[in-house]
Amino acid sequence: MKNLVEKLKETFESFAKDAANQMESGNKAAGQRARKVSLEIEKALKEFRKKSIEVSK
């Protein structure tokens, strides 16, 4: 579970960087990368939720 949290942290940092590049400079490629990473974050959060429930039982 610790690895999953670290992965989420790294992925979110990547998302934040690309999203900021899109907003600040209008970088379309950064926006595309941010959208792709957002899907990875969504999957990782679902996995976290699943593992969190298992641990709490």
C-alpha positions in Angstrom: 0.0 0.0 0.0 2.9 2.3 0.7 4.2 1.8 -2.9 0.7 2.7 -4.2 0.7 6.0 -2.2 4.2 6.9 -3.5 3.0 6.1 -7.0 0.0 8.4 -6.6 2.2 11.2 -5.2 4.6 11.0 -8.2 1.7 10.7 -10.7 -0.1 13.7 -9.2 3.1 15.8 -9.3 3.5 15.0 -13.0 -0.2 15.9 -13.5 0.2 19.3 -11.7 3.3 20.2 -13.7 1.6 19.5 -17.0 -1.6 21.2 -16.1 0.3 24.3 -15.0 2.2 24.3 -18.3 -1.1 24.2 -20.2 -2.7 26.9 -18.2 0.3 29.3 -18.0 1.7 29.0 -21.5 -1.1 27.3 -23.5 1.0 24.3 -24.2 -1.4 21.8 -25.9 1.0 18.8 -25.5 1.2 19.4 -21.8 -2.6 19.4 -21.6 -2.8 16.1 -23.5 -0.2 14.6 -21.0 -2.2 15.9 -18.1 -5.4 14.3 -19.3 -3.6 11.0 -19.8 -2.1 11.1 -16.4 -5.5 12.0 -14.9 -6.8 8.6 -16.1 -3.8 6.9 -14.4 -4.6 8.8 -11.2 -8.2 7.7 -11.4 -7.2 4.0 -11.7 -4.7 4.3 -8.9 -7.2 5.9 -6.6 -9.7 3.0 -7.3 -7.0 0.5 -6.5 -6.1 2.5 -3.3 -9.8 2.5 -2.2 -10.0 -1.3 -2.8 -6.8 -2.0 -0.8 -7.8 0.4 1.9 -11.0 -1.5 2.4 -9.2 -4.8 2.6 -6.8 -3.5 5.2 -9.5 -2.1 7.4 -11.3 -5.5 7.6 
